Amino acid sequence: MVIKKAIATLDTSAVEAMAWIWDFCSNERMDETDNEGKVPVEFERNGDPSEQIVCKVKEYAWPVNSRDFILRNVWCTLSGNDIGMAWDASTSSVQLDRSPATHGDHIRGSSRGYCILSPTRGSPNQCQLIWIQQVNIGGHVPVKLMNEIQLHKEISVALNIRSYFARNKEIEAR
């Protein structure tokens, strides 16, 4: 089990950043950025717009097989103008429609964590992202190997959101 932390300053408001994260965690962008369309992502909402169940199959290099992650995501406003999102492994049952490229046995991994977006004082179009995440790829993987695999994986959402809003700013300037 590995715990990671990312802190980034984003060139957008906390509200817009949370909308992007919520969208990123629930649609094909997660698939495109993570595994270039090789594996399925499915999500469902239970009627509450601040809660969703996301299922993602992540591929790992040999000797670790693919892992299913089924997460329950919830977001809310916090004190002041901060916005938070938390997630944990879900007990929901999701049937994946596996293509030939993704067939085979998958082991259930788990992830939990939270993120907080805080507006930057004096700059309404800037916020700070704090992302704390624990990942356990599950299965019978020696701790040393699991730590090595996870140690070199960046927190992709933090990298993607920062580059997205940096590019967005460049496009607006042209």
Sequence and secondary structure as in RCSB ss.txt:
>XXXX:A:sequence
MVIKKAIATLDTSAVEAMAWIWDFCSNERMDETDNEGKVPVEFERNGDPSEQIVCKVKEYAWPVNSRDFILRNVW
CTLSGNDIGMAWDASTSSVQLDRSPATHGDHIRGSSRGYCILSPTRGSPNQCQLIWIQQVNIGGHVPVKLMNEIQ
LHKEISVALNIRSYFARNKEIEAR
>XXXX:A:secstr
 EEEEEEEEESS HHHHHHHHHHHTTSHHHHHHHHTTSS EEEE  S TTEEEEEEEE   TTS  EEEEEEEEE
EE STT EEEEEEE          GGG S  EE EEEEEEEEEEETTEEEEEEEEEEEEEE  SS  HHHHHHHH
HT   HHHHHHHHHHHHHHHHHH 
